[in-house]
Amino acid sequence: MNTQGIVASTEGIMSPATVDASPPWAVWRASLAAWLNRCADQWAAAAAYEELSRLSDAQLEHRALRRDTLTRDLTA
């Protein structure tokens, strides 16, 4: 349900061949990019949960969601 784009790309900078040939800061940069992407995904899920949790059970059912599994559905 996350419609947000990628904040920072980790493609190509974490492959084993690239990591061995890269300066030490490149690995740190890739880790930072992955962390930023996880933060963005969690922020988007929290915002969606906040919005959807205000809906009635009937409105959630209309969207094929259930209140008791809402968190799991948003973070999956």
mmCIF file as gemmi writes it, N, C-alpha and C atoms, coordinates in Angstrom:
data_model
loop_
_atom_site.group_PDB
_atom_site.id
_atom_site.type_symbol
_atom_site.label_atom_id
_atom_site.label_alt_id
_atom_site.label_comp_id
_atom_site.label_asym_id
_atom_site.label_entity_id
_atom_site.label_seq_id
_atom_site.pdbx_PDB_ins_code
_atom_site.Cartn_x
_atom_site.Cartn_y
_atom_site.Cartn_z
_atom_site.occupancy
_atom_site.B_iso_or_equiv
_atom_site.pdbx_formal_charge
_atom_site.auth_seq_id
_atom_site.auth_asym_id
_atom_site.pdbx_PDB_model_num
ATOM 1 N N . MET Axp A 1 ? 0.818 -1.182 0 1 0 ? 1 A 1
ATOM 2 C CA . MET Axp A 1 ? 0 0 0 1 0 ? 1 A 1
ATOM 3 C C . MET Axp A 1 ? 0.867 1.254 0 1 0 ? 1 A 1
ATOM 4 N N . ASN Axp A 2 ? 2.166 1.067 -0.038 1 0 ? 2 A 1
ATOM 5 C CA . ASN Axp A 2 ? 3.071 2.192 -0.051 1 0 ? 2 A 1
ATOM 6 C C . ASN Axp A 2 ? 3.19 2.728 -1.469 1 0 ? 2 A 1
ATOM 7 N N . THR Axp A 3 ? 2.778 3.96 -1.675 1 0 ? 3 A 1
ATOM 8 C CA . THR Axp A 3 ? 2.835 4.562 -3.003 1 0 ? 3 A 1
ATOM 9 C C . THR Axp A 3 ? 4.005 5.523 -3.129 1 0 ? 3 A 1
ATOM 10 N N . GLN Axp A 4 ? 4.866 5.52 -2.155 1 0 ? 4 A 1
ATOM 11 C CA . GLN Axp A 4 ? 5.993 6.427 -2.127 1 0 ? 4 A 1
ATOM 12 C C . GLN Axp A 4 ? 7.141 5.858 -2.962 1 0 ? 4 A 1
ATOM 13 N N . GLY Axp A 5 ? 7.886 6.716 -3.611 1 0 ? 5 A 1
ATOM 14 C CA . GLY Axp A 5 ? 9.024 6.29 -4.417 1 0 ? 5 A 1
ATOM 15 C C . GLY Axp A 5 ? 10.228 5.992 -3.549 1 0 ? 5 A 1
ATOM 16 N N . ILE Axp A 6 ? 11.267 5.512 -4.176 1 0 ? 6 A 1
ATOM 17 C CA . ILE Axp A 6 ? 12.499 5.188 -3.464 1 0 ? 6 A 1
ATOM 18 C C . ILE Axp A 6 ? 13.218 6.482 -3.112 1 0 ? 6 A 1
ATOM 19 N N . VAL Axp A 7 ? 13.636 6.582 -1.85 1 0 ? 7 A 1
ATOM 20 C CA . VAL Axp A 7 ? 14.336 7.771 -1.376 1 0 ? 7 A 1
ATOM 21 C C . VAL Axp A 7 ? 15.781 7.76 -1.862 1 0 ? 7 A 1
ATOM 22 N N . ALA Axp A 8 ? 16.431 6.622 -1.721 1 0 ? 8 A 1
ATOM 23 C CA . ALA Axp A 8 ? 17.816 6.493 -2.146 1 0 ? 8 A 1
ATOM 24 C C . ALA Axp A 8 ? 18.012 5.08 -2.678 1 0 ? 8 A 1
ATOM 25 N N . SER Axp A 9 ? 18.737 4.936 -3.748 1 0 ? 9 A 1
ATOM 26 C CA . SER Axp A 9 ? 18.911 3.638 -4.376 1 0 ? 9 A 1
ATOM 27 C C . SER Axp A 9 ? 20.127 2.914 -3.812 1 0 ? 9 A 1
ATOM 28 N N . THR Axp A 10 ? 19.964 1.606 -3.573 1 0 ? 10 A 1
ATOM 29 C CA . THR Axp A 10 ? 21.077 0.778 -3.131 1 0 ? 10 A 1
ATOM 30 C C . THR Axp A 10 ? 21.501 -0.181 -4.229 1 0 ? 10 A 1
ATOM 31 N N . GLU Axp A 11 ? 20.921 -0.058 -5.417 1 0 ? 11 A 1
ATOM 32 C CA . GLU Axp A 11 ? 21.248 -0.948 -6.53 1 0 ? 11 A 1
ATOM 33 C C . GLU Axp A 11 ? 22.706 -0.769 -6.938 1 0 ? 11 A 1
ATOM 34 N N . GLY Axp A 12 ? 23.36 -1.869 -7.102 1 0 ? 12 A 1
ATOM 35 C CA . GLY Axp A 12 ? 24.709 -1.844 -7.637 1 0 ? 12 A 1
ATOM 36 C C . GLY Axp A 12 ? 25.806 -1.512 -6.652 1 0 ? 12 A 1
ATOM 37 N N . ILE Axp A 13 ? 25.513 -0.952 -5.51 1 0 ? 13 A 1
ATOM 38 C CA . ILE Axp A 13 ? 26.587 -0.582 -4.594 1 0 ? 13 A 1
ATOM 39 C C . ILE Axp A 13 ? 26.754 -1.577 -3.454 1 0 ? 13 A 1
ATOM 40 N N . MET Axp A 14 ? 25.908 -2.597 -3.403 1 0 ? 14 A 1
ATOM 41 C CA . MET Axp A 14 ? 26.038 -3.591 -2.342 1 0 ? 14 A 1
ATOM 42 C C . MET Axp A 14 ? 26.404 -4.977 -2.878 1 0 ? 14 A 1
ATOM 43 N N . SER Axp A 15 ? 26.683 -5.118 -4.152 1 0 ? 15 A 1
ATOM 44 C CA . SER Axp A 15 ? 27.08 -6.42 -4.668 1 0 ? 15 A 1
ATOM 45 C C . SER Axp A 15 ? 28.468 -6.748 -4.123 1 0 ? 15 A 1
ATOM 46 N N . PRO Axp A 16 ? 28.772 -8.048 -3.897 1 0 ? 16 A 1
ATOM 47 C CA . PRO Axp A 16 ? 30.072 -8.411 -3.303 1 0 ? 16 A 1
ATOM 48 C C . PRO Axp A 16 ? 31.263 -7.868 -4.08 1 0 ? 16 A 1
ATOM 49 N N . ALA Axp A 17 ? 31.223 -7.9 -5.4 1 0 ? 17 A 1
ATOM 50 C CA . ALA Axp A 17 ? 32.351 -7.396 -6.189 1 0 ? 17 A 1
ATOM 51 C C . ALA Axp A 17 ? 32.521 -5.896 -5.994 1 0 ? 17 A 1
ATOM 52 N N . THR Axp A 18 ? 31.417 -5.191 -5.905 1 0 ? 18 A 1
ATOM 53 C CA . THR Axp A 18 ? 31.471 -3.744 -5.738 1 0 ? 18 A 1
ATOM 54 C C . THR Axp A 18 ? 31.963 -3.374 -4.347 1 0 ? 18 A 1
ATOM 55 N N . VAL Axp A 19 ? 31.511 -4.116 -3.338 1 0 ? 19 A 1
ATOM 56 C CA . VAL Axp A 19 ? 31.917 -3.812 -1.959 1 0 ? 19 A 1
ATOM 57 C C . VAL Axp A 19 ? 33.407 -4.012 -1.79 1 0 ? 19 A 1
ATOM 58 N N . ASP Axp A 20 ? 33.977 -5.079 -2.38 1 0 ? 20 A 1
ATOM 59 C CA . ASP Axp A 20 ? 35.416 -5.321 -2.26 1 0 ? 20 A 1
ATOM 60 C C . ASP Axp A 20 ? 36.235 -4.226 -2.933 1 0 ? 20 A 1
ATOM 61 N N . ALA Axp A 21 ? 35.747 -3.67 -4.035 1 0 ? 21 A 1
ATOM 62 C CA . ALA Axp A 21 ? 36.494 -2.666 -4.777 1 0 ? 21 A 1
ATOM 63 C C . ALA Axp A 21 ? 36.173 -1.24 -4.349 1 0 ? 21 A 1
ATOM 64 N N . SER Axp A 22 ? 35.217 -1.07 -3.463 1 0 ? 22 A 1
ATOM 65 C CA . SER Axp A 22 ? 34.766 0.266 -3.08 1 0 ? 22 A 1
ATOM 66 C C . SER Axp A 22 ? 35.533 0.788 -1.874 1 0 ? 22 A 1
ATOM 67 N N . PRO Axp A 23 ? 35.594 2.108 -1.771 1 0 ? 23 A 1
ATOM 68 C CA . PRO Axp A 23 ? 36.17 2.688 -0.558 1 0 ? 23 A 1
ATOM 69 C C . PRO Axp A 23 ? 35.234 2.42 0.63 1 0 ? 23 A 1
ATOM 70 N N . PRO Axp A 24 ? 35.747 2.492 1.837 1 0 ? 24 A 1
ATOM 71 C CA . PRO Axp A 24 ? 34.928 2.18 3.025 1 0 ? 24 A 1
ATOM 72 C C . PRO Axp A 24 ? 33.657 3.012 3.149 1 0 ? 24 A 1
ATOM 73 N N . TRP Axp A 25 ? 33.685 4.245 2.689 1 0 ? 25 A 1
ATOM 74 C CA . TRP Axp A 25 ? 32.495 5.089 2.829 1 0 ? 25 A 1
ATOM 75 C C . TRP Axp A 25 ? 31.356 4.635 1.932 1 0 ? 25 A 1
ATOM 76 N N . ALA Axp A 26 ? 31.655 3.882 0.853 1 0 ? 26 A 1
ATOM 77 C CA . ALA Axp A 26 ? 30.6 3.426 -0.06 1 0 ? 26 A 1
ATOM 78 C C . ALA Axp A 26 ? 29.669 2.438 0.634 1 0 ? 26 A 1
ATOM 79 N N . VAL Axp A 27 ? 30.226 1.595 1.476 1 0 ? 27 A 1
ATOM 80 C CA . VAL Axp A 27 ? 29.402 0.636 2.215 1 0 ? 27 A 1
ATOM 81 C C . VAL Axp A 27 ? 28.528 1.394 3.21 1 0 ? 27 A 1
ATOM 82 N N . TRP Axp A 28 ? 29.096 2.374 3.864 1 0 ? 28 A 1
ATOM 83 C CA . TRP Axp A 28 ? 28.318 3.191 4.798 1 0 ? 28 A 1
ATOM 84 C C . TRP Axp A 28 ? 27.198 3.919 4.061 1 0 ? 28 A 1
ATOM 85 N N . ARG Axp A 29 ? 27.498 4.43 2.877 1 0 ? 29 A 1
ATOM 86 C CA . ARG Axp A 29 ? 26.492 5.135 2.076 1 0 ? 29 A 1
ATOM 87 C C . ARG Axp A 29 ? 25.347 4.202 1.678 1 0 ? 29 A 1
ATOM 88 N N . ALA Axp A 30 ? 25.678 2.971 1.319 1 0 ? 30 A 1
ATOM 89 C CA . ALA Axp A 30 ? 24.644 1.999 0.948 1 0 ? 30 A 1
ATOM 90 C C . ALA Axp A 30 ? 23.787 1.644 2.163 1 0 ? 30 A 1
ATOM 91 N N . SER Axp A 31 ? 24.415 1.508 3.318 1 0 ? 31 A 1
ATOM 92 C CA . SER Axp A 31 ? 23.664 1.212 4.541 1 0 ? 31 A 1
ATOM 93 C C . SER Axp A 31 ? 22.743 2.378 4.896 1 0 ? 31 A 1
ATOM 94 N N . LEU Axp A 32 ? 23.239 3.579 4.737 1 0 ? 32 A 1
ATOM 95 C CA . LEU Axp A 32 ? 22.426 4.767 5.012 1 0 ? 32 A 1
ATOM 96 C C . LEU Axp A 32 ? 21.237 4.842 4.059 1 0 ? 32 A 1
ATOM 97 N N . ALA Axp A 33 ? 21.456 4.542 2.783 1 0 ? 33 A 1
ATOM 98 C CA . ALA Axp A 33 ? 20.371 4.567 1.803 1 0 ? 33 A 1
ATOM 99 C C . ALA Axp A 33 ? 19.308 3.529 2.149 1 0 ? 33 A 1
ATOM 100 N N . ALA Axp A 34 ? 19.735 2.334 2.549 1 0 ? 34 A 1
ATOM 101 C CA . ALA Axp A 34 ? 18.782 1.287 2.926 1 0 ? 34 A 1
ATOM 102 C C . ALA Axp A 34 ? 17.991 1.713 4.164 1 0 ? 34 A 1
ATOM 103 N N . TRP Axp A 35 ? 18.666 2.325 5.135 1 0 ? 35 A 1
ATOM 104 C CA . TRP Axp A 35 ? 17.993 2.785 6.348 1 0 ? 35 A 1
ATOM 105 C C . TRP Axp A 35 ? 16.972 3.879 6.024 1 0 ? 35 A 1
ATOM 106 N N . LEU Axp A 36 ? 17.342 4.802 5.157 1 0 ? 36 A 1
ATOM 107 C CA . LEU Axp A 36 ? 16.417 5.868 4.761 1 0 ? 36 A 1
ATOM 108 C C . LEU Axp A 36 ? 15.181 5.299 4.064 1 0 ? 36 A 1
ATOM 109 N N . ASN Axp A 37 ? 15.374 4.3 3.232 1 0 ? 37 A 1
ATOM 110 C CA . ASN Axp A 37 ? 14.233 3.663 2.572 1 0 ? 37 A 1
ATOM 111 C C . ASN Axp A 37 ? 13.315 2.984 3.574 1 0 ? 37 A 1
ATOM 112 N N . ARG Axp A 38 ? 13.889 2.292 4.569 1 0 ? 38 A 1
ATOM 113 C CA . ARG Axp A 38 ? 13.062 1.655 5.613 1 0 ? 38 A 1
ATOM 114 C C . ARG Axp A 38 ? 12.299 2.705 6.409 1 0 ? 38 A 1
ATOM 115 N N . CYS Axp A 39 ? 12.957 3.805 6.731 1 0 ? 39 A 1
ATOM 116 C CA . CYS Axp A 39 ? 12.28 4.887 7.468 1 0 ? 39 A 1
ATOM 117 C C . CYS Axp A 39 ? 11.123 5.451 6.659 1 0 ? 39 A 1
ATOM 118 N N . ALA Axp A 40 ? 11.337 5.666 5.379 1 0 ? 40 A 1
ATOM 119 C CA . ALA Axp A 40 ? 10.283 6.202 4.515 1 0 ? 40 A 1
ATOM 120 C C . ALA Axp A 40 ? 9.105 5.231 4.429 1 0 ? 40 A 1
ATOM 121 N N . ASP Axp A 41 ? 9.396 3.94 4.318 1 0 ? 41 A 1
ATOM 122 C CA . ASP Axp A 41 ? 8.328 2.936 4.26 1 0 ? 41 A 1
ATOM 123 C C . ASP Axp A 41 ? 7.533 2.91 5.562 1 0 ? 41 A 1
ATOM 124 N N . GLN Axp A 42 ? 8.226 2.967 6.692 1 0 ? 42 A 1
ATOM 125 C CA . GLN Axp A 42 ? 7.54 2.946 7.987 1 0 ? 42 A 1
ATOM 126 C C . GLN Axp A 42 ? 6.725 4.222 8.198 1 0 ? 42 A 1
ATOM 127 N N . TRP Axp A 43 ? 7.236 5.349 7.772 1 0 ? 43 A 1
ATOM 128 C CA . TRP Axp A 43 ? 6.495 6.6 7.902 1 0 ? 43 A 1
ATOM 129 C C . TRP Axp A 43 ? 5.219 6.547 7.06 1 0 ? 43 A 1
ATOM 130 N N . ALA Axp A 44 ? 5.338 6.02 5.839 1 0 ? 44 A 1
ATOM 131 C CA . ALA Axp A 44 ? 4.168 5.916 4.961 1 0 ? 44 A 1
ATOM 132 C C . ALA Axp A 44 ? 3.129 4.959 5.551 1 0 ? 44 A 1
ATOM 133 N N . ALA Axp A 45 ? 3.581 3.853 6.12 1 0 ? 45 A 1
ATOM 134 C CA . ALA Axp A 45 ? 2.654 2.899 6.732 1 0 ? 45 A 1
ATOM 135 C C . ALA Axp A 45 ? 1.963 3.529 7.944 1 0 ? 45 A 1
ATOM 136 N N . ALA Axp A 46 ? 2.709 4.293 8.732 1 0 ? 46 A 1
ATOM 137 C CA . ALA Axp A 46 ? 2.111 4.95 9.9 1 0 ? 46 A 1
ATOM 138 C C . ALA Axp A 46 ? 1.075 5.983 9.474 1 0 ? 46 A 1
ATOM 139 N N . ALA Axp A 47 ? 1.37 6.731 8.426 1 0 ? 47 A 1
ATOM 140 C CA . ALA Axp A 47 ? 0.414 7.732 7.929 1 0 ? 47 A 1
ATOM 141 C C . ALA Axp A 47 ? -0.845 7.059 7.387 1 0 ? 47 A 1
ATOM 142 N N . ALA Axp A 48 ? -0.667 5.962 6.668 1 0 ? 48 A 1
ATOM 143 C CA . ALA Axp A 48 ? -1.822 5.229 6.139 1 0 ? 48 A 1
ATOM 144 C C . ALA Axp A 48 ? -2.65 4.643 7.276 1 0 ? 48 A 1
ATOM 145 N N . TYR Axp A 49 ? -1.976 4.096 8.296 1 0 ? 49 A 1
ATOM 146 C CA . TYR Axp A 49 ? -2.698 3.537 9.44 1 0 ? 49 A 1
ATOM 147 C C . TYR Axp A 49 ? -3.513 4.614 10.146 1 0 ? 49 A 1
ATOM 148 N N . GLU Axp A 50 ? -2.896 5.765 10.344 1 0 ? 50 A 1
ATOM 149 C CA . GLU Axp A 50 ? -3.594 6.866 11.014 1 0 ? 50 A 1
ATOM 150 C C . GLU Axp A 50 ? -4.867 7.255 10.258 1 0 ? 50 A 1
ATOM 151 N N . GLU Axp A 51 ? -4.76 7.314 8.947 1 0 ? 51 A 1
ATOM 152 C CA . GLU Axp A 51 ? -5.916 7.683 8.127 1 0 ? 51 A 1
ATOM 153 C C . GLU Axp A 51 ? -6.983 6.587 8.126 1 0 ? 51 A 1
ATOM 154 N N . LEU Axp A 52 ? -6.549 5.339 7.949 1 0 ? 52 A 1
ATOM 155 C CA . LEU Axp A 52 ? -7.511 4.239 7.86 1 0 ? 52 A 1
ATOM 156 C C . LEU Axp A 52 ? -8.134 3.878 9.203 1 0 ? 52 A 1
ATOM 157 N N . SER Axp A 53 ? -7.419 4.104 10.283 1 0 ? 53 A 1
ATOM 158 C CA . SER Axp A 53 ? -7.961 3.738 11.597 1 0 ? 53 A 1
ATOM 159 C C . SER Axp A 53 ? -9.145 4.618 11.993 1 0 ? 53 A 1
ATOM 160 N N . ARG Axp A 54 ? -9.291 5.753 11.34 1 0 ? 54 A 1
ATOM 161 C CA . ARG Axp A 54 ? -10.423 6.647 11.621 1 0 ? 54 A 1
ATOM 162 C C . ARG Axp A 54 ? -11.719 6.178 10.948 1 0 ? 54 A 1
ATOM 163 N N . LEU Axp A 55 ? -11.601 5.261 9.992 1 0 ? 55 A 1
ATOM 164 C CA . LEU Axp A 55 ? -12.771 4.8 9.258 1 0 ? 55 A 1
ATOM 165 C C . LEU Axp A 55 ? -13.596 3.822 10.093 1 0 ? 55 A 1
ATOM 166 N N . SER Axp A 56 ? -14.86 3.727 9.778 1 0 ? 56 A 1
ATOM 167 C CA . SER Axp A 56 ? -15.73 2.765 10.466 1 0 ? 56 A 1
ATOM 168 C C . SER Axp A 56 ? -15.409 1.359 9.965 1 0 ? 56 A 1
ATOM 169 N N . ASP Axp A 57 ? -15.892 0.362 10.692 1 0 ? 57 A 1
ATOM 170 C CA . ASP Axp A 57 ? -15.675 -1.02 10.287 1 0 ? 57 A 1
ATOM 171 C C . ASP Axp A 57 ? -16.292 -1.298 8.92 1 0 ? 57 A 1
ATOM 172 N N . ALA Axp A 58 ? -17.439 -0.704 8.633 1 0 ? 58 A 1
ATOM 173 C CA . ALA Axp A 58 ? -18.095 -0.9 7.339 1 0 ? 58 A 1
ATOM 174 C C . ALA Axp A 58 ? -17.246 -0.315 6.208 1 0 ? 58 A 1
ATOM 175 N N . GLN Axp A 59 ? -16.647 0.855 6.441 1 0 ? 59 A 1
ATOM 176 C CA . GLN Axp A 59 ? -15.801 1.466 5.421 1 0 ? 59 A 1
ATOM 177 C C . GLN Axp A 59 ? -14.524 0.648 5.202 1 0 ? 59 A 1
ATOM 178 N N . LEU Axp A 60 ? -13.979 0.116 6.289 1 0 ? 60 A 1
ATOM 179 C CA . LEU Axp A 60 ? -12.799 -0.734 6.16 1 0 ? 60 A 1
ATOM 180 C C . LEU Axp A 60 ? -13.146 -2.005 5.382 1 0 ? 60 A 1
ATOM 181 N N . GLU Axp A 61 ? -14.302 -2.593 5.693 1 0 ? 61 A 1
ATOM 182 C CA . GLU Axp A 61 ? -14.723 -3.802 4.999 1 0 ? 61 A 1
ATOM 183 C C . GLU Axp A 61 ? -14.911 -3.529 3.507 1 0 ? 61 A 1
ATOM 184 N N . HIS Axp A 62 ? -15.414 -2.364 3.177 1 0 ? 62 A 1
ATOM 185 C CA . HIS Axp A 62 ? -15.584 -1.973 1.768 1 0 ? 62 A 1
ATOM 186 C C . HIS Axp A 62 ? -14.232 -1.944 1.046 1 0 ? 62 A 1
ATOM 187 N N . ARG Axp A 63 ? -13.169 -1.653 1.783 1 0 ? 63 A 1
ATOM 188 C CA . ARG Axp A 63 ? -11.817 -1.626 1.213 1 0 ? 63 A 1
ATOM 189 C C . ARG Axp A 63 ? -11.099 -2.963 1.387 1 0 ? 63 A 1
ATOM 190 N N . ALA Axp A 64 ? -11.842 -3.986 1.799 1 0 ? 64 A 1
ATOM 191 C CA . ALA Axp A 64 ? -11.3 -5.344 2.019 1 0 ? 64 A 1
ATOM 192 C C . ALA Axp A 64 ? -10.244 -5.362 3.118 1 0 ? 64 A 1
ATOM 193 N N . LEU Axp A 65 ? -10.46 -4.554 4.158 1 0 ? 65 A 1
ATOM 194 C CA . LEU Axp A 65 ? -9.568 -4.512 5.318 1 0 ? 65 A 1
ATOM 195 C C . LEU Axp A 65 ? -10.362 -4.822 6.575 1 0 ? 65 A 1
ATOM 196 N N . ARG Axp A 66 ? -9.645 -5.314 7.581 1 0 ? 66 A 1
ATOM 197 C CA . ARG Axp A 66 ? -10.268 -5.544 8.882 1 0 ? 66 A 1
ATOM 198 C C . ARG Axp A 66 ? -9.461 -4.796 9.927 1 0 ? 66 A 1
ATOM 199 N N . ARG Axp A 67 ? -10.159 -4.267 10.922 1 0 ? 67 A 1
ATOM 200 C CA . ARG Axp A 67 ? -9.497 -3.473 11.953 1 0 ? 67 A 1
ATOM 201 C C . ARG Axp A 67 ? -8.436 -4.273 12.712 1 0 ? 67 A 1
ATOM 202 N N . ASP Axp A 68 ? -8.724 -5.543 12.982 1 0 ? 68 A 1
ATOM 203 C CA . ASP Axp A 68 ? -7.777 -6.331 13.788 1 0 ? 68 A 1
ATOM 204 C C . ASP Axp A 68 ? -6.512 -6.728 13.025 1 0 ? 68 A 1
ATOM 205 N N . THR Axp A 69 ? -6.512 -6.627 11.699 1 0 ? 69 A 1
ATOM 206 C CA . THR Axp A 69 ? -5.323 -6.953 10.915 1 0 ? 69 A 1
ATOM 207 C C . THR Axp A 69 ? -4.802 -5.749 10.13 1 0 ? 69 A 1
ATOM 208 N N . LEU Axp A 70 ? -5.258 -4.582 10.461 1 0 ? 70 A 1
ATOM 209 C CA . LEU Axp A 70 ? -4.905 -3.379 9.704 1 0 ? 70 A 1
ATOM 210 C C . LEU Axp A 70 ? -3.398 -3.117 9.7 1 0 ? 70 A 1
ATOM 211 N N . THR Axp A 71 ? -2.778 -3.205 10.835 1 0 ? 71 A 1
ATOM 212 C CA . THR Axp A 71 ? -1.332 -2.945 10.921 1 0 ? 71 A 1
ATOM 213 C C . THR Axp A 71 ? -0.554 -3.937 10.067 1 0 ? 71 A 1
ATOM 214 N N . ARG Axp A 72 ? -0.9 -5.201 10.192 1 0 ? 72 A 1
ATOM 215 C CA . ARG Axp A 72 ? -0.203 -6.23 9.423 1 0 ? 72 A 1
ATOM 216 C C . ARG Axp A 72 ? -0.421 -6.016 7.919 1 0 ? 72 A 1
ATOM 217 N N . ASP Axp A 73 ? -1.639 -5.659 7.532 1 0 ? 73 A 1
ATOM 218 C CA . ASP Axp A 73 ? -1.914 -5.43 6.113 1 0 ? 73 A 1
ATOM 219 C C . ASP Axp A 73 ? -1.118 -4.259 5.552 1 0 ? 73 A 1
ATOM 220 N N . LEU Axp A 74 ? -0.899 -3.239 6.339 1 0 ? 74 A 1
ATOM 221 C CA . LEU Axp A 74 ? -0.17 -2.061 5.863 1 0 ? 74 A 1
ATOM 222 C C . LEU Axp A 74 ? 1.332 -2.266 5.817 1 0 ? 74 A 1
ATOM 223 N N . THR Axp A 75 ? 1.858 -3.096 6.667 1 0 ? 75 A 1
ATOM 224 C CA . THR Axp A 75 ? 3.313 -3.287 6.726 1 0 ? 75 A 1
ATOM 225 C C . THR Axp A 75 ? 3.77 -4.479 5.924 1 0 ? 75 A 1
ATOM 226 N N . ALA Axp A 76 ? 2.864 -5.217 5.34 1 0 ? 76 A 1
ATOM 227 C CA . ALA Axp A 76 ? 3.248 -6.411 4.562 1 0 ? 76 A 1
ATOM 228 C C . ALA Axp A 76 ? 3.764 -6.044 3.205 1 0 ? 76 A 1
